Amino acid sequence: MATATVRPDLLRRSTPSLGTYLGALVSAALLSALAMGGAAAWTGARGQRAALEAGLQDTARALVLAIDAEISGRIAALTVLAGPRVQPEAGQDVIFEGTRPIAGGFFKLTET
């Protein structure tokens, strides 16, 4: 009967070493940590973008209110200016009755 001899160098190559197992374990841990970090960064960026958009909408609302108040004030001023007129004498500027309280009749419009 023949006996089979196993060469030790072939036996050593067929089984992974402890270093290989440790390398695979470290790689798995690093890849999972990298994936979790990427997911956290993505979620944080989405939240930050939502907060920025909400802030921009609030700013737009504030600007709309400020512009609306400015336009309302201008309309009120123009309503006063469009009030009853004092009939001018020949060759004089038309002076609006509502302008007398405002800067002593500073605003004058010429009728053409």
C-alpha positions, 0 to 999 in steps of 0.5 A: 500500500502506498501512503500519501504524503502531504506537502506542508507548503500546499497545506499552508496555502489552502487555508487563509491566515489570521492576517487575512481574516483580520484584514477582511474584518477591518475592511468590512468594519470600515466599509460599513462605517463609511456607508453609515457616514455617507448616509448621515451626511446625505440626511444632514445635507437634506435637512440643511437645504430644507432649513435654507429654503424655509428661511428664504421663504420667510425672507420673501414673505417679509419683503412682500409685506415691506413692499406692500406697505411701501406701495400702500403708503405711495397710493395714500400719498397719491390719493391725497395729491389727487384730491380737489384742486384750487383753480389757478389764475391764468398762467399759474401752476395748478396747486393741489389742495392736498399738498398744502399740509405736505411741505407747505404746497411744495409739490406742484404739478403743471396742467398741460 
